[in-house]
Amino acid sequence: MTHDPFMTEISRHIWDSKYRFRDGDVVHDETIDDTWRRIARTLAGVEGGNFVRSGSRAKIKPSVSATDSPSNSRAPASIS
């Protein structure tokens, strides 16, 4: 007997229609665990600064540090 992670049929439908990775008729996420692994790998790649995902619709760029911004070139005002 396999464990079913979906408590309701609507939750399965939402995952299948909105979050399950498909490329046309090809299903890449066979299970919800495949979806979680895909998301975890993507987030880990962004945190490490080496995000590479070909074929992804969403493009995630590493964030720019606040100290890299030209507007932060002056020292903050002191509080008295």
Sequence and secondary structure as in RCSB ss.txt:
>XXXX:A:sequence
MTHDPFMTEISRHIWDSKYRFRDGDVVHDETIDDTWRRIARTLAGVEGGNFVRSGSRAKIKPSVSATDSPSNSRA
PASIS
>XXXX:A:secstr
      SSHHHHHHIIIIIS EETTEES  SHHHHHHHHHHHHHHHHTT    TT SS       GGGSGGG S 
     
